[in-house]
Amino acid sequence: MRQELKSLPKTLADDVARNLVMVARLLDGEPEEAYQYSRVALRLASRVAAVREAAGFASYMTQRYSEALTEFRAARRMTGRADLWPVMADCERGLGRPERALAMAGEPEVNQLDKAGQVEMRLVAAGARADMEQFDAAVVTLQSPELASSAVHPWTARLRYAYAEALIAADRAEEAREWFAKAAEADTDAATNASERLAEIDGLEFVDALDPELVEDTEQGEAPAAKSGAGVPDEREIFEDEEDVEEYYDEDDLEIDEDFDGEAPERATGKSDRDADADQR
């Protein structure tokens, strides 16, 4: 990309580079902002293939498939490379044209792709079959040496996950569970939600223990138990001997009043001072 930008005046090249850096930083987390930066770069240097490609991915991530396809086609014309072929086919799917995506899967450009690109093309073709509700055909499309291999590559988890999804759509849930498990095993970067799908099939539910709402609910649920007085002797409990009494009362409570004359104090009527005042009124 830096090499391509050398064709521009230095000041302009620096401005374009800054915008492309922001596209790369924001593309996954804030795709809409990335798209805005890509439009600035495109306005400054529309004849640079790297700019057209970056604009294409920003449009693709924000589901502007028509714009994305236009930019990818332009970048491909400028470079002659075929590596954008799978994402171009996926844009056709996004535009509601799965038949065109399937046609692209059979074009000679696929043979120019590396292994990762060919796997990507297979994923797109299977997705197009699913779009057309040809679920059994989608399963067959994904069956390949790459799927059967026990080796783990950057695309392995996604391939296994897509196969499990295709099996679910084809009403083959038992087999799907096995492949969701295999996808989760290969998904060390959490590129898919295979673990969640596996738990969903098994009837389990993930709970975020750090969720503030969950913590609040837990505290509220524990409140009655804290107020129940569990483990504290009832005031009406009969103590069997002196040791029981000493365990329950403080030492100060056991002191004897030397001035006690043997007469019990007058029993309270049970009315508070506020009640007595009310009676007088």
C-alpha positions as CSV (number, residue, x, y, z in Angstrom):
1,M,0.0,0.0,0.0
2,R,2.9,2.4,0.8
3,Q,4.4,1.6,-2.5
4,E,1.2,2.4,-4.3
5,L,0.9,5.7,-2.5
6,K,4.3,6.8,-3.7
7,S,2.6,7.7,-7.0
8,L,1.0,10.6,-5.2
9,P,2.6,13.9,-4.0
10,K,4.0,13.4,-0.6
11,T,1.6,15.7,1.3
12,L,-1.3,14.1,-0.4
13,A,0.1,10.6,0.2
14,D,0.4,11.3,3.9
15,D,-3.2,12.5,4.1
16,V,-4.5,9.4,2.3
17,A,-2.4,7.1,4.5
18,R,-3.8,8.6,7.6
19,N,-7.3,8.0,6.4
20,L,-6.5,4.4,5.5
21,V,-4.9,3.8,8.9
22,M,-8.2,4.9,10.5
23,V,-10.2,2.6,8.2
24,A,-8.1,-0.4,9.3
25,R,-8.4,0.6,13.0
26,L,-12.2,1.0,12.9
27,L,-13.3,-1.5,10.4
28,D,-14.2,-4.3,12.9
29,G,-15.4,-2.3,15.8
30,E,-16.9,0.9,14.3
31,P,-17.5,0.1,10.6
32,E,-19.7,3.2,10.0
33,E,-16.9,5.5,11.0
34,A,-14.4,3.4,9.0
35,Y,-16.7,4.0,6.0
36,Q,-16.5,7.7,6.4
37,Y,-12.7,7.7,6.5
38,S,-12.7,5.5,3.4
39,R,-14.8,8.0,1.5
40,V,-12.3,10.8,2.3
41,A,-9.4,8.6,1.1
42,L,-11.4,7.7,-2.0
43,R,-12.1,11.4,-2.8
44,L,-8.4,12.2,-2.5
45,A,-7.0,9.2,-4.4
46,S,-9.6,7.3,-6.4
47,R,-6.9,6.0,-8.9
48,V,-5.0,4.1,-6.2
49,A,-6.0,0.4,-6.1
50,A,-5.4,0.1,-2.3
51,V,-7.8,3.0,-1.7
52,R,-10.5,1.3,-3.9
53,E,-10.0,-1.9,-2.0
54,A,-10.2,-0.3,1.4
55,A,-13.3,1.6,0.4
56,G,-14.8,-1.7,-0.8
57,F,-14.3,-3.4,2.5
58,A,-15.7,-0.5,4.4
59,S,-18.8,-0.5,2.2
60,Y,-19.0,-4.3,2.6
61,M,-18.9,-4.2,6.4
62,T,-21.7,-1.6,6.4
63,Q,-23.8,-3.7,4.0
64,R,-23.5,-1.3,1.2
65,Y,-23.1,-4.2,-1.2
66,S,-23.6,-2.3,-4.4
67,E,-20.9,0.2,-3.6
68,A,-18.6,-2.5,-2.3
69,L,-18.9,-4.5,-5.6
70,T,-18.1,-1.4,-7.6
71,E,-14.9,-0.7,-5.6
72,F,-13.8,-4.3,-5.6
73,R,-14.2,-4.5,-9.4
74,A,-12.2,-1.3,-9.8
75,A,-9.4,-2.6,-7.6
76,R,-9.3,-5.9,-9.5
77,R,-9.1,-4.1,-12.8
78,M,-6.2,-2.0,-11.5
79,T,-4.2,-5.0,-10.1
80,G,-5.3,-8.0,-12.1
81,R,-5.5,-10.0,-8.9
82,A,-8.2,-12.6,-8.2
83,D,-8.0,-12.6,-4.4
84,L,-11.1,-10.4,-4.1
85,W,-13.3,-12.9,-6.1
86,P,-14.9,-14.5,-3.1
87,V,-16.0,-11.3,-1.4
88,M,-17.3,-10.0,-4.8
89,A,-19.4,-13.1,-5.0
90,D,-20.6,-12.5,-1.4
91,C,-21.7,-9.0,-2.5
92,E,-23.9,-10.7,-5.1
93,R,-25.5,-12.7,-2.3
94,G,-26.0,-9.5,-0.3
95,L,-27.7,-7.9,-3.3
96,G,-30.1,-10.9,-3.4
97,R,-28.5,-12.6,-6.4
98,P,-27.3,-16.0,-5.1
99,E,-27.4,-17.4,-8.6
100,R,-24.7,-15.0,-9.7
101,A,-22.6,-16.0,-6.7
102,L,-22.9,-19.7,-7.6
103,A,-21.9,-18.9,-11.2
104,M,-18.8,-17.0,-10.0
105,A,-17.9,-20.1,-7.9
106,G,-17.4,-22.0,-11.2
107,E,-15.3,-19.3,-13.0
108,P,-11.6,-19.8,-13.8
109,E,-10.7,-17.1,-11.4
110,V,-11.3,-19.6,-8.5
111,N,-8.3,-21.6,-9.7
112,Q,-6.1,-18.6,-9.2
113,L,-6.9,-18.4,-5.5
114,D,-4.7,-19.7,-2.7
115,K,-6.0,-22.3,-0.3
116,A,-7.6,-19.8,2.0
117,G,-9.3,-18.1,-0.9
118,Q,-10.7,-21.4,-2.2
119,V,-12.1,-22.2,1.2
120,E,-13.7,-18.7,1.3
121,M,-15.2,-19.3,-2.1
122,R,-16.7,-22.6,-0.9
123,L,-18.2,-20.8,2.1
124,V,-19.8,-18.3,-0.2
125,A,-21.1,-20.9,-2.6
126,A,-22.7,-22.9,0.3
127,G,-24.3,-19.7,1.6
128,A,-25.8,-19.1,-1.8
129,R,-27.2,-22.6,-1.8
130,A,-28.8,-21.9,1.6
131,D,-30.2,-18.6,0.3
132,M,-31.9,-20.6,-2.4
133,E,-33.1,-23.1,0.3
134,Q,-31.0,-25.9,-1.2
135,F,-29.8,-27.0,2.2
136,D,-28.7,-30.5,1.3
137,A,-26.7,-29.1,-1.6
138,A,-25.1,-26.6,0.8
139,V,-23.9,-29.5,3.0
140,V,-22.4,-31.2,0.0
141,T,-20.7,-28.0,-1.2
142,L,-18.8,-27.8,2.1
143,Q,-17.7,-31.4,2.1
144,S,-14.0,-31.2,1.1
145,P,-10.5,-32.4,2.1
146,E,-10.1,-29.1,4.1
147,L,-13.2,-30.0,6.2
148,A,-12.0,-33.5,6.8
149,S,-8.5,-32.5,7.7
150,S,-7.5,-32.5,11.4
151,A,-5.0,-29.7,10.9
152,V,-6.1,-26.3,12.2
153,H,-5.7,-23.3,9.9
154,P,-7.0,-19.7,10.3
155,W,-10.1,-20.7,8.3
156,T,-10.8,-24.1,10.0
157,A,-13.2,-22.9,12.7
158,R,-15.3,-20.9,10.2
159,L,-15.5,-23.8,7.8
160,R,-16.6,-26.3,10.5
161,Y,-19.1,-23.8,11.8
162,A,-20.6,-23.2,8.4
163,Y,-20.9,-27.0,7.9
164,A,-22.6,-27.3,11.3
165,E,-25.1,-24.5,10.3
166,A,-25.8,-26.3,7.0
167,L,-26.5,-29.5,8.8
168,I,-28.9,-27.7,11.2
169,A,-30.7,-26.3,8.1
170,A,-30.9,-29.8,6.6
171,D,-32.5,-31.2,9.8
172,R,-29.4,-33.2,10.8
173,A,-29.0,-31.8,14.4
174,E,-27.1,-34.7,15.8
175,E,-24.3,-34.4,13.2
176,A,-24.5,-30.6,13.6
177,R,-23.7,-30.9,17.4
178,E,-20.5,-32.8,16.6
179,W,-19.3,-30.1,14.1
180,F,-20.1,-27.3,16.4
181,A,-17.9,-29.0,19.0
182,K,-15.1,-29.3,16.4
183,A,-15.5,-25.7,15.4
184,A,-15.3,-24.6,19.1
185,E,-12.2,-26.7,19.5
186,A,-10.5,-25.0,16.6
187,D,-11.8,-21.5,17.4
188,T,-9.0,-20.2,19.6
189,D,-9.6,-16.6,18.6
190,A,-13.4,-16.6,19.2
191,A,-14.1,-15.9,15.5
192,T,-17.4,-17.7,15.8
193,N,-20.0,-18.4,18.5
194,A,-19.6,-22.2,18.2
195,S,-19.4,-22.7,22.0
196,E,-22.7,-20.8,22.5
197,R,-24.4,-22.8,19.7
198,L,-23.1,-26.0,21.3
199,A,-24.4,-25.1,24.7
200,E,-27.7,-24.1,23.1
201,I,-28.1,-27.5,21.6
202,D,-27.3,-29.1,25.0
203,G,-29.8,-26.9,26.7
204,L,-27.3,-24.9,28.7
205,E,-27.2,-21.1,29.2
206,F,-24.2,-18.9,29.6
207,V,-24.4,-16.3,32.4
208,D,-22.1,-13.3,32.8
209,A,-21.1,-13.4,36.5
210,L,-19.9,-9.8,36.2
211,D,-23.3,-8.5,34.9
212,P,-24.3,-5.7,37.3
213,E,-28.0,-6.6,36.9
214,L,-27.2,-10.2,37.9
215,V,-25.2,-9.1,40.9
216,E,-28.1,-6.9,42.0
217,D,-30.6,-9.7,41.6
218,T,-28.3,-12.0,43.6
219,E,-28.0,-9.5,46.5
220,Q,-31.7,-9.0,46.6
221,G,-32.3,-12.8,46.6
222,E,-29.9,-13.2,49.6
223,A,-31.4,-10.4,51.6
224,P,-34.2,-12.4,53.2
225,A,-31.8,-15.1,54.3
226,A,-29.6,-12.4,56.0
227,K,-32.7,-11.1,57.9
228,S,-33.9,-14.5,59.0
229,G,-31.7,-14.7,62.0
230,A,-30.4,-18.2,61.1
231,G,-28.0,-19.5,63.7
232,V,-29.1,-16.9,66.4
233,P,-30.9,-18.4,69.4
234,D,-34.6,-17.4,69.8
235,E,-35.2,-15.2,72.8
236,R,-37.8,-17.7,74.1
237,E,-35.3,-20.6,73.9
238,I,-35.0,-22.5,77.2
239,F,-31.3,-22.9,78.3
240,E,-30.4,-26.1,80.0
241,D,-27.6,-25.0,82.2
242,E,-25.3,-22.1,83.1
243,E,-22.9,-22.7,80.2
244,D,-25.8,-22.1,77.7
245,V,-26.7,-18.9,79.5
246,E,-23.1,-17.6,79.5
247,E,-22.7,-18.4,75.7
248,Y,-25.8,-16.4,74.9
249,Y,-25.4,-13.3,77.2
250,D,-22.5,-10.9,77.5
251,E,-20.6,-10.9,80.7
252,D,-22.1,-7.5,81.7
253,D,-25.6,-9.0,81.4
254,L,-24.7,-11.6,84.1
255,E,-23.7,-9.0,86.7
256,I,-26.0,-9.1,89.8
257,D,-27.6,-5.9,91.1
258,E,-26.7,-5.7,94.8
259,D,-29.5,-3.2,95.5
260,F,-32.3,-5.4,94.2
261,D,-35.0,-5.6,97.0
262,G,-36.8,-8.7,95.7
263,E,-39.8,-6.8,94.3
264,A,-40.4,-7.1,90.6
265,P,-40.6,-3.7,88.7
266,E,-44.0,-2.5,87.7
267,R,-45.1,-4.1,84.4
268,A,-45.4,-1.8,81.4
269,T,-48.8,-1.2,80.0
270,G,-47.6,-1.7,76.5
271,K,-48.5,1.9,75.5
272,S,-45.9,4.2,74.1
273,D,-45.5,7.8,75.2
274,R,-47.1,8.9,72.0
275,D,-50.2,6.6,72.7
276,A,-50.5,8.1,76.2
277,D,-50.4,11.6,74.9
278,A,-53.2,10.7,72.4
279,D,-55.3,9.3,75.3
280,Q,-55.0,12.6,77.2
281,R,-56.0,14.6,74.1
